[in-house]
Amino acid sequence: MSPVTLPADPSSEETDRLVAKAAAPGSPGHYDELRGRTHPVAGAAGAALAPLWQRFFSAIGSSGWRDLPSRRSSVQRKLIEDGASYNVHARTEDATRVWPLELLPLLIDAPEWAAIEQGVRQRARLLEAALADLYGPRLLLEEGLLPATLVHGHPQFLRPMHGVRPRGGWGLHLVAVDLARGPEGCWWVVGQRTQAPSGLGYLLENRLIIGPQFPEAFRALRVQRIASAFRAMLDGLAAASGAGDDARLALLTPGPYNETYFEHVFLARYLGLTLVEASDLTVRSQQLYLKTLQGLERVHVLLRRVDDEWLDPLELRADSTLGVPGLLEAVRAGGVVLANLPGAGVLESPGLTAFWPGVAHRLLGEELLLPAATSWWCGESSVWAEQRARLRDYVIVPTFPAGEVTRDFVPVMGASLDAKQFKAWQERIDQDPAAYTLMEPIRPSEQPVWRDGRIRPRPVVLRVYALRDASGAWRVLPGGLTRVASADGPAPGGESSAAPRIGGAAGTDVYMSFQRGSASTDSWVLTEGEVDATSLVPPPLQVSELANPRRTITSRSAENLFWLGRYTERAECTIRLARLSLEDLPAARGPVLGLLHALLTQSDLIGEEVPSPASGSAQATRIFQRTLIRSLGDPKASASIAYNLRALQQCAQAIRERLSPDHWSLIADLDTQFQAQLRAAQRARGQVSLVDVLEALGWASTRLSAITGAQTDRMTRDDGWRLQSVGRQIERLDTLAGILASGFEAGLQRDDDGFELLLALFDSTITYRAQFQARREVPPLLHLLVLDTDNPRSISWVARTMRDRLRKLARHDQDWADAMIARLPCPEDWSLASLCQADSEGRHRLLERQLQACSQAAQELSNEIGRRFFAHVAGADRAVWQ
């Protein structure tokens, strides 16, 4: 169908007519959100719009209808500007994709929402009561209302949490319930999330982008705002901690490689939470602390996005790097509020679905208000025996997530199985019936989606969130994360790596995986009363508050900044050394070649077994050259340029929120582009173009210079930046002192080519020529490279800069700062005359000793900084902030 051409100024009725004409017919047997009815047969169309959608299109008017394409473009542009993304589990470079967001919102009227709200609140109370019973008196198990095998066999049933009374008295603070509207128009529960419910950050992003696209409709329809629900959750978490307004709340993320990392960052910023990874935290005396540059600071509440079994490597998965050692002990002791309580993941099992009505009657004395799809847990032998022949009537879903003794699989539509597959699945379930649950398919309602001038129906599922407030009561966020299915799914009957899906009728399978092209949209809940005006925008800052602003910098961020500086400098120095080695190789003489061989060996760019070209052998020169070129692009060799560029990128990825877009873009593809250029230099029969290799090194050097400029000119001068600068200067001091000591030990200062090489390695050739012209004398050389405090490449400038940065960085612990500064060299106090003195063998012994001391001091300072600011293994008692 071609796009509809609109008249210049249609009336409201004309707009409705054109909308109806532009809307494709809904699928038979599915509730049509746009028309407010279920289509009985294929191709049914032409029905009037539902009252909500009539009001929506009336509010945006004819100009809004014509403007839908540009508004969709605006949505895409805003998503890119915000960096809204999700990560795909794939071994491809294009693993990060823009968050897929549809233009038209899901509309829910006030009476309908009231029923949803009541049912979700009841579901949250039920889950809280069930969690308390399973880890407490276990009445549900003893009375047979829940099968022990189904509970104890779940990998997220955590025995270490038995008998735990969480601080504040509640195990659940956030619950998500997935709902789908069936053909009869009622909402059905199709899933629930209790351990680390995701989506709140994306929900916020959806509202902040879609709401402003339709300001007229947003006001006219009286859409309920969502800020008050978030405020209630924050107040509830703070109240549970007992620390009140002084409570520090943090959000625990698995890190930047998690598929929903963007929403972790976005949610933390919006709610004012400290975003942390496991390495940011430590448990001391059964309390949780945040490691910062100023010491350890108490964390009272941890809102987690890490699944149960990864939370504590001491008591759960020993191979976990996502958890905090001792965290469970801190939870048991009441030293921290963890939302949600570890072990809550057991409640998510679809195998429990059929048992919830009986549990609700036992624990709440109530009937469930929101029905769930019919399901059968195959772990009951009588159930599996009865349903075995009817396998095609169900969706086959895993009872448990993957664990040490359980395995996960992608849900499979029984109706899509051929005879061979049908028999294979029967036999597969026979082997381990408890691992499988059969769920009756639901035909979800279809949401209107704007596509190229047409409105097309797409199956939709709504995730609704219940949040606990300060009084302990449940608040339901008015709206939710609406997920819109893609048009296509994987081949019927097969398995894939897709995320959770919801089965539909035969031939209308609904695949709710964002990784397979499904999208999201905003959810508008209408109210008949006053629109809540609550806002999470903080009150205006007072002038007094700006006098001494305090910005918390976690030790993990600080460590990544420190190594960002070191890897940037290390990559620059390595590239400079490689370029000079390859450029000087054809014409250089013995002393220069000997030094280059020694420096490359010391830096591990070549092995000690590689012959030196100083021997004069043509074969040794070829081996030397080939080995050096081959080592440059080896990402596994810790001294290679490729390795350092990749490490630089990883450090930058971990602190991306501190980098400007230009700064990040310079770093993001540096490694891959450099390696691509090296591969392009490869010629037939194993030959390599030296010119192309040098061009690749020059390109990387220029790119690194731009990165250095961004670090110097685009980053806030706080303690994090100072630490990044100290890291850079440590690397520079160690490298340059080692180069100069090796050069003088080899006597290069007495050789014109050697003299030039030392200046080039210090990147000071132009500066020397501007000051001393063609002189080849040791005093001006040492003045410029060692004592000149105006030369950023001199030993004195580097040492002085390090001392200045350390004084400001460690101002909270002046004794430590003074001790570190006292151990650093002060080259500006050295005597040039003494440094220039040579003994009878022509060796400058004093200079060599001083330079060796500089290298050793740099290495020792690096270790001390790690202990003081990153590991916090010394002086912790003095540094704890209550």
Number of C-alpha atoms within 10 A of each C-alpha: 8 8 11 14 10 13 12 9 11 15 13 17 12 14 22 21 16 18 22 20 16 19 22 19 20 29 23 17 19 27 26 27 26 28 25 17 20 21 20 14 12 11 12 14 16 13 14 16 21 15 12 18 20 18 17 20 19 20 19 22 20 21 12 18 17 17 13 20 16 12 18 19 12 16 21 19 12 15 19 14 10 13 15 23 20 22 20 19 14 11 7 8 8 9 15 16 15 14 23 21 25 23 26 21 23 26 21 20 17 18 13 13 17 15 14 22 21 14 20 27 21 21 23 27 20 21 23 19 18 22 22 22 17 23 19 14 12 16 15 18 16 11 10 9 15 20 18 14 12 20 19 15 18 24 20 25 22 19 12 15 20 17 14 18 18 23 19 17 14 21 24 25 27 23 28 27 23 21 25 25 24 19 21 13 17 16 23 21 21 24 19 24 20 27 27 21 21 20 20 20 22 27 22 19 24 26 21 13 20 23 20 13 22 20 12 16 20 19 13 15 19 19 25 24 20 23 18 18 21 22 17 20 22 22 18 22 30 23 19 27 24 14 13 14 9 11 18 20 23 22 22 25 23 22 21 18 17 16 18 23 20 22 22 25 20 20 21 20 13 14 18 17 19 21 21 25 25 21 19 21 25 22 20 15 10 18 19 25 22 28 29 22 25 21 23 26 20 22 24 25 26 22 23 25 23 22 19 24 22 19 27 23 19 16 17 19 16 14 11 16 16 21 28 21 22 20 26 27 20 19 22 19 16 20 25 27 29 28 23 25 25 29 25 28 25 26 23 20 21 22 26 21 22 17 15 19 18 17 22 20 13 15 16 15 10 14 15 19 16 18 15 21 17 14 21 23 25 24 21 14 12 9 13 23 12 10 15 16 12 13 20 20 18 25 26 25 26 23 27 26 17 14 13 7 9 16 13 14 19 16 25 25 29 25 21 20 18 13 8 8 14 18 13 13 17 15 13 12 18 17 10 12 19 22 22 25 26 29 28 20 24 24 26 29 29 28 28 26 22 18 14 13 18 19 21 19 24 22 32 28 27 24 26 24 29 27 25 26 23 16 11 17 15 24 22 24 21 26 26 30 26 28 27 30 27 18 16 13 17 12 9 16 16 13 12 12 12 19 14 15 18 26 27 21 20 16 11 17 27 27 26 25 20 22 20 18 15 24 19 26 28 27 27 24 25 24 20 12 9 9 13 14 10 13 13 13 10 7 7 6 8 8 8 8 9 9 8 8 8 9 9 15 18 26 27 24 25 24 23 23 28 25 25 25 27 23 24 25 24 22 23 24 21 23 22 18 21 21 19 16 23 18 14 16 19 10 8 16 17 14 18 27 22 19 24 26 23 19 19 20 16 14 16 15 25 24 16 13 7 16 17 21 25 19 14 12 12 10 12 16 20 14 15 21 18 14 15 20 20 14 19 24 22 16 18 11 15 14 21 24 29 23 20 24 27 19 20 26 22 18 20 22 19 16 18 16 11 18 17 13 12 13 20 19 12 15 21 18 14 20 21 15 14 21 18 13 18 22 15 14 18 15 10 6 6 6 10 18 13 16 12 16 22 20 16 23 23 15 16 22 19 13 16 21 15 16 20 17 13 17 20 13 10 15 15 13 12 13 21 25 21 22 28 23 25 30 28 23 26 26 24 26 27 20 21 24 26 20 20 25 20 19 24 21 17 17 18 21 21 15 14 13 16 23 21 18 23 22 19 15 19 23 16 18 15 11 13 19 12 9 11 13 10 9 12 15 14 15 14 18 19 20 20 24 26 26 22 18 20 10 17 17 21 24 31 26 22 23 24 19 16 23 20 13 20 23 17 15 21 19 14 14 15 14 11 17 18 15 10 19 19 11 14 20 21 18 22 17 9 15 10 18 9 12 19 20 16 13 10 7 7 12 16 19 19 15 24 20 11 18 25 17 18 26 23 17 19 26 15 16 19 17 11 16 19 17 14 20 23 22 19 20 11 12 13 14 11 10 17 15 12 9
